[in-house]
Amino acid sequence: MAPAPAIVWFRQDLRLADQPALAAALDDGPVLPVFVLDDAAPGRWAMGGASRWWLHHSLASLDADLRARGSRLILLRGDAVTLIADLAAATSARSVHAMYHYEPWARRQESELARRLALTLHHGLTLAPPARMTTKTGGAFKVFTPFWQALQQMMPPLPPRPAPDRIPLAEGAPAGDTLGDWGLCPTAPDWAHGFAPVWQPGEAGARQRLADFADLAAGYGEARDRCAEEATSRLSAHLHFGELSPATAWHAIAEAAGPAGQAWLRQLGWRDFSLNLLLNAPDLADVNWRRTFDAFPWVRDDAALTRWQHGQTGYPIVDAGLRQLWRTGWMHNRVRMIAASFLIKDLMIDWRAGETWFWDTLVDADLANNAAGWQWTAGSGADASPYFRIFNPVSQGRRFDPAGAYVRQWVPELAGLPDDLIHAPWEAPPALLAAAGVRLGETYPAPMVDHARARDRALAAYKAMGERG
Ligand SMILES: Cc1cc2nc3c(=O)[nH]c(=O)nc-3n(C[C@H](O)[C@H](O)[C@H](O)COP(=O)(O)OP(=O)(O)OC[C@H]3O[C@@H](n4cnc5c(N)ncnc54)[C@H](O)[C@@H]3O)c2cc1C
């Protein structure tokens, strides 16, 4: 009689190396590697368009890696709890292994499945298990610095384990769905055509990106805010889909950059911090963490939101960021903050509208990091930038894109302007605008708001909220 198989339920941990659920299943016997596309469970947070593009390629890569080791990925679509339980029953599986995830729907699925069969959950999504990240009094961390100090006490993480050489496929494995039938990639129009030249989803792509970044990591602390440069790792989507374990990233950068790698490791610590916040506030993506913000008088202006989404605000650094996002599925962190501040403060549009747009357009869209990033910018978050810190898009542009290279790349209609004026084309004399082929309001929009006035309006609204709250 064939030995009873063990199921590995892959979720956002699409890798073979340093994959504790896979390692544990292999100890149990032949393995059934499964991924379930369950669009109903997350409700409003079902995967967005750009993430689905990434997922398609990541699953293809995982399947190829499994096949190279004698196995394959079984794809199922529908209610994950029912499908995994049915598969276990049909194959007489002796165990199901998965990794802990922290989205509220993922935790719901884990507890429902655990009621139906022998589910073993493994840590590995974060640098340290969130259950161990408590303050001295046993509470949840609300501020990053003490969290980071506590996290560092637990570092380095365990050395990562290599991928198994062979992964025997259990007998009776169902054929499952065909990836192409899931329609995860756009067809007409193919708005993702700019993604493939930039990204290589999957474990091999993640490792290559990590190796490339290791050479630059020592300079990260100094260069990370210069948005025209490739000075950050661009590992966020690989980390979100779990193609790379955070422990692997930690060891690689600590080894390559030594003490100079600290600035980057600290940033990786923010990822753990956001996941801890989400675990302790499961509605973080939907509700102001500081409830006083429930009284904030957000403006509902769909036309303004559309201009922001399309990179047509008339503020070059904001527009460059939103166009980079649309074309590549990613935006530089500094520009995420500037663009988010512009939406929330200059336009006074609810941060959740921006969060939703990012969710659909980012390849690294991540419930915890996205919610934490938006709430940080809004001032409504746990360890947030105060609301009255309002980014000036012109001075931010001049400071972090001094030669205008970022704007020239993404807003080419302004490329002919000199460096000092490219972040404020309305300050350019008419002759200079004409020489650069710029007609404000025609070839490029005039600013949709006056920043100084918009700032005053936002501060007055914030003050009124404080007086009411
Ligand atoms: C409004 C807003 C929305 C954001 N939405 C997301 C999102 O949906 N998904 C996402 O992964 N990040 C998000 N971030 C955080 C950050 O912008 C990205 O993680 C980073 O730009 C990714 O590029 P990188 O991989 O080159 O980062 P690096 O600078 O190389 O950082 C290394 C890794 O650390 C983590 N990290 C870096 N900064 C942060 C941070 N501030 N918070 C949490 N983790 C961080 C990421 O996993 C990142 O890959 C958001 C930030 C803001 C301001």
The ligand as an SDF file (V2000), in Angstrom:
LIG
                    3D

 53 58  0  0  0  0  0  0  0  0999 V2000
    1.6930   54.8120    1.1720 C   0  0  0  0  0  0  0  0  0  0  0  0
    2.6150   53.6100    1.2280 C   0  0  0  0  0  0  0  0  0  0  0  0
    2.1660   52.3660    0.8040 C   0  0  0  0  0  0  0  0  0  0  0  0
    3.0170   51.2520    0.8560 C   0  0  0  0  0  0  0  0  0  0  0  0
    2.5300   50.0320    0.4160 N   0  0  0  0  0  0  0  0  0  0  0  0
    3.3330   48.9420    0.4920 C   0  0  0  0  0  0  0  0  0  0  0  0
    2.8580   47.6620    0.0670 C   0  0  0  0  0  0  0  0  0  0  0  0
    1.7010   47.4870   -0.3190 O   0  0  0  0  0  0  0  0  0  0  0  0
    3.7340   46.6140    0.1200 N   0  0  0  0  0  0  0  0  0  0  0  0
    5.0120   46.7420    0.5690 C   0  0  0  0  0  0  0  0  0  0  0  0
    5.7510   45.7550    0.5950 O   0  0  0  0  0  0  0  0  0  0  0  0
    5.4710   47.9300    1.0070 N   0  0  0  0  0  0  0  0  0  0  0  0
    4.6740   49.0380    0.9770 C   0  0  0  0  0  0  0  0  0  0  0  0
    5.1700   50.2450    1.4010 N   0  0  0  0  0  0  0  0  0  0  0  0
    6.5030   50.3140    2.0330 C   0  0  0  0  0  0  0  0  0  0  0  0
    7.6860   50.6090    1.0800 C   0  0  0  0  0  0  0  0  0  0  0  0
    7.3910   51.7130    0.2720 O   0  0  0  0  0  0  0  0  0  0  0  0
    8.0360   49.4210    0.1900 C   0  0  0  0  0  0  0  0  0  0  0  0
    8.1830   48.2500    0.9650 O   0  0  0  0  0  0  0  0  0  0  0  0
    9.3590   49.6570   -0.5700 C   0  0  0  0  0  0  0  0  0  0  0  0
    9.2860   50.8350   -1.3260 O   0  0  0  0  0  0  0  0  0  0  0  0
    9.6370   48.4800   -1.4820 C   0  0  0  0  0  0  0  0  0  0  0  0
   10.8000   48.7020   -2.2350 O   0  0  0  0  0  0  0  0  0  0  0  0
   12.1420   47.9050   -1.9330 P   0  0  0  0  0  0  0  0  0  0  0  0
   11.8530   46.4500   -1.9190 O   0  0  0  0  0  0  0  0  0  0  0  0
   13.1620   48.4080   -2.8640 O   0  0  0  0  0  0  0  0  0  0  0  0
   12.4380   48.3670   -0.4470 O   0  0  0  0  0  0  0  0  0  0  0  0
   13.8140   48.4290    0.4220 P   0  0  0  0  0  0  0  0  0  0  0  0
   14.0240   49.8570    0.6870 O   0  0  0  0  0  0  0  0  0  0  0  0
   14.8980   47.6940   -0.2920 O   0  0  0  0  0  0  0  0  0  0  0  0
   13.3950   47.7110    1.7270 O   0  0  0  0  0  0  0  0  0  0  0  0
   13.5810   46.3170    1.9550 C   0  0  0  0  0  0  0  0  0  0  0  0
   12.2910   45.6480    2.3440 C   0  0  0  0  0  0  0  0  0  0  0  0
   11.8590   46.1220    3.6180 O   0  0  0  0  0  0  0  0  0  0  0  0
   10.4420   46.2050    3.6460 C   0  0  0  0  0  0  0  0  0  0  0  0
   10.0700   47.6160    3.8350 N   0  0  0  0  0  0  0  0  0  0  0  0
   10.7280   48.7020    3.3890 C   0  0  0  0  0  0  0  0  0  0  0  0
   10.1020   49.8260    3.8080 N   0  0  0  0  0  0  0  0  0  0  0  0
    9.0300   49.4310    4.5180 C   0  0  0  0  0  0  0  0  0  0  0  0
    7.9930   50.1200    5.2130 C   0  0  0  0  0  0  0  0  0  0  0  0
    7.9540   51.4510    5.2690 N   0  0  0  0  0  0  0  0  0  0  0  0
    7.0300   49.3870    5.8120 N   0  0  0  0  0  0  0  0  0  0  0  0
    7.0660   48.0370    5.7960 C   0  0  0  0  0  0  0  0  0  0  0  0
    8.0260   47.3260    5.1580 N   0  0  0  0  0  0  0  0  0  0  0  0
    8.9970   48.0130    4.5300 C   0  0  0  0  0  0  0  0  0  0  0  0
    9.9290   45.7040    2.3070 C   0  0  0  0  0  0  0  0  0  0  0  0
    9.6200   44.3320    2.4320 O   0  0  0  0  0  0  0  0  0  0  0  0
   11.1400   45.9260    1.4030 C   0  0  0  0  0  0  0  0  0  0  0  0
   11.1720   45.0620    0.3000 O   0  0  0  0  0  0  0  0  0  0  0  0
    4.3260   51.3960    1.3600 C   0  0  0  0  0  0  0  0  0  0  0  0
    4.7680   52.6550    1.7890 C   0  0  0  0  0  0  0  0  0  0  0  0
    3.9280   53.7450    1.7150 C   0  0  0  0  0  0  0  0  0  0  0  0
    4.4340   55.0890    2.1710 C   0  0  0  0  0  0  0  0  0  0  0  0
  1  2  1  0
  2  3  1  0
  2 52  2  0
  3  4  2  0
  4  5  1  0
  4 50  1  0
  5  6  2  0
  6  7  1  0
  6 13  1  0
  7  8  2  0
  7  9  1  0
  9 10  1  0
 10 11  2  0
 10 12  1  0
 12 13  2  0
 13 14  1  0
 14 15  1  0
 14 50  1  0
 15 16  1  0
 16 17  1  0
 16 18  1  0
 18 19  1  0
 18 20  1  0
 20 21  1  0
 20 22  1  0
 22 23  1  0
 23 24  1  0
 24 25  2  0
 24 26  1  0
 24 27  1  0
 27 28  1  0
 28 29  2  0
 28 30  1  0
 28 31  1  0
 31 32  1  0
 32 33  1  0
 33 34  1  0
 33 48  1  0
 34 35  1  0
 35 36  1  0
 35 46  1  0
 36 37  1  0
 36 45  1  0
 37 38  2  0
 38 39  1  0
 39 40  1  0
 39 45  2  0
 40 41  1  0
 40 42  2  0
 42 43  1  0
 43 44  2  0
 44 45  1  0
 46 47  1  0
 46 48  1  0
 48 49  1  0
 50 51  2  0
 51 52  1  0
 52 53  1  0
M  END
$$$$
